[in-house]
Amino acid sequence: MAAAAPPPPPTEAPTTMPETALPRHPVFTRIRLATPSDIPFIHKLMHQMAVFERLTHLFTATESSYSTTLFTPDNKPFHSTTIFILEVSQNPFTDTLNNDPVYKPLTKVVNLDLPIDDPEKELFRNQLGNDVFVAGRKGFGKMLLTAVAKQAVKMGYGRVEWVVLDWNVNAIKFYEDMGAKGQL
């Protein structure tokens, strides 16, 4: 009787699923300049920031004060306070905001592993049904800061500066991961 051939060596089980097997949840993103119709959202975001930073006792801004400060004929984008808005939608953007002569909005499709579940999304839904603000580590902060940095380079600025509270370790880590160096 002949000896049986040895069995083939075991193959390693795949440690990850193939990319095609992962569920994908595409979202459409757009970074654009704020307009006067964004004032209610800007006000809500700034108030949320004051709550997060435990500074509501100092928060006195109103929608009216934002309107008279941010959107006057003398305030030109990139020559005074300029606000970028990051919108997220489950549908492609079809409105005319892409025709801004000062800043061409940046659009991108992002494929997420899980759908976005923002408990406050109804607070930040604009007239077109798009979410104006989505919180939570999905790469949107990096996208927004990159847009700001690219605009600064385009305008010949030597740097981009911002302030972060010393106790906000998540924000500090985010900026450090983006290459920021802390100053005291």
N, C-alpha and C positions, 0 to 999 in steps of 0.2 A: 504494500500500500504506500502511495506517495504522500509526502508531507504536504499539508495545506499551506498555501502562501500566507504570509503574515498579513493581518488586516492593515489597511492604509492608515497612516498617522491621523490622529484626530485633527479636525480643522477647528480653528477658534470661532466661537460664536460671535456674530457681530455685536459690538458694544453700543452702536447707535443705529437708529433706523435710517434707511436711505433717505436722502433729502426729499425724494418724490413721495415718500410715505407720510411725511409730516403734514398735519393739517395746516393750511395756510389761510390767513384772514387778511386779505389786502385792505389797506386803508389809503386814502388819497390825502396828501398833505399839501398845504400851501402856506408859504411865508409871504406876507404882504405888509404894506404900510397900513397903519391904523387910519380910520376915517372917522368923521364925526358920529356916524351911526354906531361906532364901537364904544362910545363913551360909557354906556351902562355896564358893559363887560369890563372895561378898564377900571371903572370904579369898584366893581365887585372883586376883581383880582387884587387891587391895591388894598381893599379892606381885608380880604383873606390873608394877604401878606402881613398886615398889621396884627391880625389875630395870631398868626403863626409866630410872629416875632414878639408877641406879648406887648404890643405897643398901641393897642386900641385907644388908650387914654390920650394919645397924641394925634390920633387920626381925625382930621377935621375936613378933609376934602369932600366936595360934593360933585355931583355930575355937572352942575352949573360951573363950578370953579374949574373943572377939567375942560369944559367947553370953551370958556373964555381964555384959558391959558394955552391950551394945546392947538386949537384950530382957529387961529386968526389969520387974516390976510398977510400979516408980517411974519408969521412963523412958517418958514419954508422947510420941508424935510431935509435933514442933514445939515441945516444951518441953525437949528434950535432943537428943542426936545423932539426926538423922533421915536415912535413906538412901532416895533414890529409885532405883527399878530401871526401866530401859528394856528392855522385851521386844520381840522381833521374831519374827514367825511368818509362814509362808506361808499359814496358815489363820486364820480369825477366832477370837478368844478367846471361849470358851464357858463357862469356869469361873466360880465365884462370887466371885473376887477383886474383881469390879466392885461388890460390896456393902459395901465398907469404909466404916464410918460416919464415920471421921475424915477421910479423903481419898478423894474419888471419882476413881478412875483415869481418866486421859485416854487415849482411843483414837483412832487415826487410820490411814487407809489411805494409804500412800505408793507412788506409781508410779515405779519405777526404770527407767532405760534398760537396765541390765544386771542380771542376777541377782546376789544377794549371794554372794560366795565367800569366806567367812571361814575360814582354815586352822585356827583354833582353836575352831570352833563346837561340836565334840563335847565339848570341855572345859566348855562353858557351856550345856549343854542341861539344862533342868529336867525334873521328872517328867512334865510335860505335853507334852514334846517341843518347847517353844518355846526359841528362843535368848534367853538373858538378856543377852548382851553381843555386840555386833557392832562391830568397829573399822572405821574408814575413811570418810572424807568423804562421807557420804550424807545429811547434814542432821540426823542423829540427835543430835549434840552440841548443836546450836542448839535442837532440840526439847526436850531435857532442861534446858538452862539457862533456856529460856523458862518451863518449868513451875516451876522453882525461883523465878524472878523473880515470876511471877504469884502463887505462894503467899505470897511475902514481901509483896507489895502487899495481898493479901487479909487478911494478919495485921497490916497497918499498919506494917510495917518500913520504915525510910527508905532502906535500901540492902542490897545483897548483896555480900559480900566473898569473895574466894578468893585463893589463892596460886599463882603459876606460877614455875617455875625460869627464871632470866634467860637460860639457854642454849636454852630450848625455844621456838624462834622460831615453830614452827607453832602452838603453843598461844597464844603472845602475839598472833599475827596473828588467830587465831580470836576471842579476846576483844576485840581492838580492832575487828574487823569487827562484833561485837555491840554496840559502843558503849562499851566499857570504857575507862577512863582509868588509866594506870599511876601507881603511887605508889612512892616510894623509901623 
